[in-house]
Amino acid sequence: MTMLSFRVDEAVATELQAWADRLAVDRSEILRDAVRRHLLRLASEVESEIWERLPLDQGELSLAAIADWGPAEDWSDWSDAQR
């Protein structure tokens, strides 16, 4: 794991510590989660640009019709089955 270091306003640091205390986690855990979520959001924006530039072809679109069929059988009545 690599260590990152950066500065934030005192108000942000105070709020971060308050949340860490409330959630009973380290500040680092909140920051790691925030960075990971932000990177995922940025990646999804790039991915959406790729989808617009390279739309699905006919073969890929044919799979969408199959997905619309739903499950082959209805197993919802098995939810109370004994194990």
Residue, then its C-alpha position, 0 to 999 in steps of 0.5 A: m500500500t502506498m501512503l498519500s499525504f495532502r492538506v485540507d482546511e481545518a473545517v474539513a479536518t474537523e468534520l472528517q474527524a467527527w464522522a470518523d468518531r461517529l462511525a468508529v473508524d479511522r479517518s484514513e478509512i473514510l479518505r480511502d473510501a472517498v478517493r476510491r468512489h471518486l475514481l470510480r465516478l471518473a472512470s464511469e464518465v470516461e466509460s460513458e464517453i466510450w459508449e457514445r463513441l462506440p455504440l453496441d453493434q447488432g450482435e451485442l444488441s441481440l443479447a439485450a433481447i435475450a436478457d429481457w426474457g427473464p428467468a427461465e423458471d419462477w423459483s420465488d415459491w421456493s423461498d420458504a423451502q427447508r434446507 
